[in-house]
Amino acid sequence: MFNRQAISFYLLYPFIYLIALLPFSILYRLSDLLSFLMYRLGYRKAIVLDNLQHSFPTKSQKEIEVICKDFYSYLCDLTLETFKTLTMDAQESKERCHFVTPDW
């Protein structure tokens, strides 16, 4: 009947929608909190650091740590901004999303 993914979706969707209703100022504060927690709790941190060290072999360990923190901040911002699109109307989307067409 229902698979595990469908059940997860129907259980999580109300919480995601409530997050999407938050104003951007609160959304970004929540994002900062989540990125801090993800960094501190080490969510896939070893993999992220390893990938960054391979991607930027000339960077120092301190620079890699800064990039790692910035990555977690970006990841949380992107996730919560994606949730926010559930409650944005067309006009707000046009104001906030800018599309660039390459000149090929």
N, CA, C and O of each residue as an XYZ file, in Angstrom:
416
protein
N       0.835     -1.182      0.000
C       0.000      0.000      0.000
C       0.882      1.248      0.000
O       1.236      1.740     -1.071
N       1.243      1.770      1.172
C       2.164      2.904      1.253
C       3.572      2.388      1.455
O       3.800      1.426      2.188
N       4.498      3.032      0.804
C       5.880      2.669      1.081
C       6.460      3.626      2.120
O       5.824      4.608      2.503
N       7.638      3.333      2.554
C       8.278      4.099      3.623
C       8.494      5.560      3.244
O       8.332      6.447      4.082
N       8.858      5.817      1.989
C       9.088      7.195      1.549
C       7.790      8.003      1.578
O       7.796      9.170      1.971
N       6.698      7.399      1.172
C       5.417      8.101      1.185
C       5.006      8.438      2.608
O       4.527      9.541      2.874
N       5.186      7.513      3.509
C       4.846      7.763      4.909
C       5.713      8.891      5.463
O       5.213      9.781      6.150
N       7.004      8.851      5.165
C       7.908      9.915      5.623
C       7.481     11.263      5.073
O       7.475     12.264      5.790
N       7.125     11.283      3.800
C       6.699     12.535      3.173
C       5.473     13.103      3.886
O       5.453     14.283      4.236
N       4.464     12.282      4.101
C       3.231     12.761      4.717
C       3.426     13.146      6.182
O       2.679     13.974      6.702
N       4.397     12.569      6.843
C       4.682     12.960      8.225
C       5.497     14.252      8.297
O       5.297     15.062      9.202
N       6.407     14.446      7.353
C       7.288     15.614      7.381
C       6.696     16.846      6.702
O       7.046     17.972      7.056
N       5.816     16.651      5.744
C       5.302     17.782      4.973
C       4.684     18.888      5.834
O       4.947     20.061      5.567
N       3.878     18.575      6.849
C       3.320     19.667      7.666
C       4.403     20.509      8.353
O       4.256     21.726      8.468
N       5.476     19.879      8.804
C       6.560     20.625      9.455
C       7.311     21.485      8.440
O       7.673     22.626      8.724
N       7.537     20.926      7.262
C       8.208     21.693      6.206
C       7.347     22.898      5.816
O       7.869     23.996      5.624
N       6.049     22.698      5.699
C       5.155     23.786      5.334
C       5.132     24.876      6.402
O       5.095     26.063      6.079
N       5.155     24.474      7.667
C       5.205     25.466      8.755
C       6.492     26.277      8.700
O       6.478     27.485      8.935
N       7.593     25.624      8.394
C       8.865     26.335      8.236
C       8.761     27.310      7.071
O       9.262     28.432      7.153
N       8.116     26.892      5.991
C       7.974     27.740      4.805
C       7.142     28.986      5.085
O       7.281     29.989      4.384
N       6.290     28.937      6.086
C       5.459     30.095      6.430
C       6.237     31.169      7.197
O       5.773     32.304      7.307
N       7.392     30.829      7.716
C       8.184     31.794      8.485
C       8.683     32.917      7.586
O       8.970     32.688      6.411
N       8.790     34.133      8.127
C       9.384     35.219      7.339
C      10.884     34.966      7.138
O      11.512     34.241      7.909
N      11.432     35.566      6.111
C      12.834     35.321      5.778
C      13.784     35.634      6.933
O      14.771     34.924      7.126
N      13.503     36.680      7.699
C      14.405     37.031      8.801
C      14.520     35.890      9.814
O      15.615     35.590     10.290
N      13.416     35.269     10.134
C      13.441     34.141     11.077
C      13.997     32.906     10.391
O      14.705     32.116     11.017
N      13.691     32.728      9.125
C      14.180     31.580      8.368
C      15.704     31.545      8.354
O      16.304     30.484      8.520
N      16.330     32.704      8.154
C      17.790     32.744      8.114
C      18.409     32.553      9.502
O      19.511     32.016      9.618
N      17.729     32.976     10.525
C      18.221     32.689     11.881
C      18.153     31.203     12.169
O      19.068     30.632     12.763
N      17.068     30.583     11.748
C      16.933     29.138     11.888
C      18.022     28.427     11.082
O      18.589     27.431     11.532
N      18.299     28.938      9.911
C      19.356     28.377      9.070
C      20.715     28.473      9.765
O      21.496     27.522      9.738
N      20.996     29.612     10.381
C      22.255     29.772     11.113
C      22.368     28.761     12.251
O      23.429     28.175     12.469
N      21.268     28.563     12.972
C      21.257     27.587     14.057
C      21.494     26.173     13.523
O      22.290     25.418     14.081
N      20.803     25.824     12.446
C      20.967     24.494     11.868
C      22.384     24.268     11.347
O      22.950     23.192     11.537
N      22.952     25.266     10.701
C      24.311     25.103     10.180
C      25.319     24.955     11.322
O      26.270     24.179     11.220
N      25.111     25.694     12.397
C      25.981     25.558     13.570
C      25.887     24.142     14.130
O      26.903     23.512     14.427
N      24.657     23.649     14.272
C      24.456     22.303     14.809
C      25.038     21.238     13.884
O      25.681     20.298     14.350
N      24.819     21.377     12.588
C      25.351     20.398     11.643
C      26.863     20.372     11.672
O      27.474     19.306     11.608
N      27.469     21.547     11.769
C      28.930     21.616     11.820
C      29.446     21.011     13.118
O      30.381     20.210     13.106
N      28.842     21.391     14.233
C      29.288     20.898     15.542
C      29.043     19.408     15.724
O      29.878     18.697     16.283
N      27.894     18.940     15.249
C      27.577     17.516     15.395
C      28.317     16.666     14.367
O      28.373     15.442     14.482
N      28.874     17.321     13.376
C      29.731     16.622     12.421
C      28.996     15.868     11.339
O      29.469     14.828     10.881
N      27.833     16.376     10.915
C      27.086     15.705      9.854
C      27.943     15.609      8.596
O      28.177     16.606      7.914
N      28.404     14.405      8.301
C      29.245     14.107      7.136
C      30.487     14.995      7.062
O      31.008     15.260      5.978
N      30.946     15.441      8.200
C      32.045     16.404      8.251
C      33.344     15.826      7.691
O      34.075     16.511      6.976
N      33.625     14.579      8.014
C      34.858     13.971      7.503
C      34.847     13.918      5.980
O      35.874     14.157      5.345
N      33.709     13.610      5.397
C      33.589     13.549      3.942
C      33.732     14.940      3.339
O      34.424     15.120      2.337
N      33.078     15.921      3.951
C      33.155     17.303      3.451
C      34.598     17.795      3.508
O      35.100     18.360      2.536
N      35.261     17.584      4.631
C      36.656     18.029      4.765
C      37.571     17.311      3.777
O      38.450     17.937      3.186
N      37.378     16.025      3.595
C      38.193     15.264      2.650
C      37.994     15.786      1.225
O      38.958     15.972      0.482
N      36.746     16.016      0.858
C      36.461     16.550     -0.480
C      37.065     17.933     -0.677
O      37.599     18.236     -1.743
N      36.979     18.767      0.349
C      37.552     20.114      0.244
C      39.075     20.068      0.137
O      39.671     20.840     -0.614
N      39.698     19.171      0.883
C      41.161     19.056      0.813
C      41.606     18.581     -0.566
O      42.646     19.010     -1.066
N      40.828     17.705     -1.175
C      41.164     17.256     -2.527
C      40.859     18.334     -3.569
O      41.553     18.439     -4.581
N      39.836     19.119     -3.322
C      39.459     20.168     -4.269
C      40.372     21.382     -4.195
O      40.604     22.055     -5.199
N      40.888     21.660     -3.003
C      41.749     22.826     -2.788
C      43.060     22.396     -2.119
O      43.281     22.693     -0.945
N      43.922     21.704     -2.852
C      45.145     21.173     -2.237
C      46.125     22.250     -1.759
O      46.978     21.976     -0.914
N      46.011     23.456     -2.287
C      46.939     24.505     -1.888
C      46.461     25.300     -0.672
O      47.208     26.120     -0.139
N      45.240     25.067     -0.235
C      44.686     25.795      0.918
C      45.205     25.185      2.218
O      45.451     23.982      2.308
N      45.364     26.049      3.221
C      45.777     25.578      4.549
C      44.588     24.923      5.250
O      43.443     25.054      4.818
N      44.887     24.216      6.340
C      43.813     23.563      7.094
C      42.830     24.582      7.658
O      41.626     24.328      7.709
N      43.341     25.731      8.080
C      42.467     26.787      8.601
C      41.528     27.309      7.507
O      40.346     27.538      7.764
N      42.048     27.498      6.293
C      41.220     27.948      5.181
C      40.166     26.897      4.817
O      39.029     27.235      4.487
N      40.552     25.640      4.880
C      39.614     24.544      4.603
C      38.492     24.550      5.634
O      37.333     24.334      5.278
N      38.810     24.792      6.896
C      37.787     24.850      7.953
C      36.798     25.990      7.705
O      35.597     25.831      7.923
N      37.301     27.129      7.253
C      36.425     28.266      6.951
C      35.494     27.914      5.794
O      34.299     28.205      5.844
N      36.039     27.291      4.757
C      35.221     26.877      3.619
C      34.186     25.847      4.067
O      33.047     25.870      3.599
N      34.570     24.956      4.959
C      33.659     23.940      5.479
C      32.485     24.592      6.223
O      31.332     24.223      6.002
N      32.771     25.541      7.086
C      31.705     26.250      7.798
C      30.794     26.986      6.814
O      29.572     26.976      6.961
N      31.396     27.617      5.820
C      30.605     28.319      4.804
C      29.723     27.350      4.020
O      28.596     27.686      3.655
N      30.241     26.145      3.764
C      29.453     25.138      3.064
C      28.204     24.775      3.861
O      27.109     24.713      3.302
N      28.358     24.537      5.157
C      27.201     24.187      5.983
C      26.186     25.327      6.030
O      24.979     25.089      6.019
N      26.671     26.543      6.081
C      25.780     27.701      6.064
C      25.010     27.760      4.743
O      23.798     27.976      4.728
N      25.724     27.567      3.645
C      25.086     27.577      2.323
C      24.072     26.439      2.200
O      22.970     26.649      1.692
N      24.426     25.255      2.652
C      23.539     24.099      2.562
C      22.227     24.354      3.304
O      21.152     24.063      2.781
N      22.310     24.886      4.498
C      21.104     25.159      5.282
C      20.282     26.294      4.673
O      19.054     26.215      4.630
N      20.950     27.347      4.203
C      20.233     28.434      3.523
C      19.478     27.897      2.310
O      18.298     28.195      2.125
N      20.151     27.120      1.501
C      19.543     26.589      0.287
C      18.350     25.685      0.610
O      17.313     25.763     -0.049
N      18.498     24.842      1.610
C      17.414     23.932      1.987
C      16.193     24.701      2.465
O      15.077     24.430      2.022
N      16.392     25.654      3.360
C      15.260     26.411      3.891
C      14.658     27.350      2.852
O      13.448     27.575      2.852
N      15.483     27.897      1.971
C      14.947     28.720      0.885
C      14.102     27.869     -0.060
O      13.097     28.342     -0.590
N      14.501     26.634     -0.270
C      13.710     25.729     -1.095
C      12.368     25.449     -0.438
O      11.340     25.422     -1.114
N      12.369     25.243      0.872
C      11.104     25.075      1.597
C      10.229     26.320      1.422
O       9.016     26.208      1.243
N      10.836     27.484      1.473
C      10.102     28.746      1.399
C       9.355     28.886      0.073
O       8.320     29.551      0.016
N       9.862     28.273     -0.983
C       9.194     28.384     -2.279
C       7.795     27.764     -2.260
O       6.987     28.056     -3.141
N       7.499     26.924     -1.286
C       6.157     26.341     -1.173
C       5.091     27.406     -0.925
O       3.941     27.237     -1.329
N       5.463     28.492     -0.270
C       4.485     29.507      0.112
C       4.664     30.838     -0.627
O       3.973     31.810     -0.320
N       5.568     30.889     -1.582
C       5.793     32.128     -2.325
C       4.836     32.210     -3.509
O       4.582     31.217     -4.189
N       4.309     33.416     -3.744
C       3.476     33.597     -4.925
C       4.371     33.945     -6.120
O       5.580     34.122     -5.970
N       3.770     34.039     -7.287
C       4.529     34.269     -8.514
C       5.295     35.593     -8.472
O       6.436     35.662     -8.929
N       4.680     36.632     -7.932
C       5.325     37.941     -7.885
C       6.563     37.910     -6.992
O       7.614     38.432     -7.363
N       6.438     37.306     -5.831
C       7.592     37.222     -4.926
C       8.701     36.372     -5.537
O       9.882     36.670     -5.359
N       8.334     35.334     -6.243
C       9.330     34.503     -6.924
C      10.094     35.321     -7.960
O      11.316     35.213     -8.063
N       9.377     36.136     -8.723
C      10.024     36.967     -9.739
C      10.967     37.984     -9.104
O      12.022     38.289     -9.660
N      10.585     38.508     -7.937
C      11.428     39.489     -7.258
C      12.693     38.853     -6.679
O      13.741     39.497     -6.631
N      12.606     37.615     -6.246
C      13.710     36.986     -5.545
C      14.583     36.092     -6.404
O      15.749     35.872     -6.075
N      14.050     35.576     -7.489
C      14.790     34.645     -8.342
C      15.188     35.351     -9.628
O      14.346     35.898    -10.339
N      16.456     35.332     -9.909
C      16.976     35.972    -11.108
C      17.562     34.896    -12.014
O      18.414     34.110    -11.600
N      17.096     34.875    -13.241
C      17.563     33.901    -14.197
C      18.505     34.574    -15.184
O      18.225     35.657    -15.698
N      19.606     33.920    -15.431
C      20.588     34.443    -16.364
C      20.675     33.468    -17.530
O      20.946     32.281    -17.345
N      20.444     33.981    -18.721
C      20.535     33.160    -19.917
C      21.911     33.361    -20.517
O      22.290     34.490    -20.828
N      22.662     32.288    -20.684
C      24.004     32.450    -21.262
C      23.917     32.829    -22.744
O      22.992     32.430    -23.452
N      24.888     33.597    -23.182
C      24.965     33.995    -24.595
C      25.818     32.969    -25.335
O      27.022     33.154    -25.512
N      25.183     31.905    -25.757
C      25.940     30.856    -26.467
C      25.888     31.087    -27.899
O      26.461     30.318    -28.670
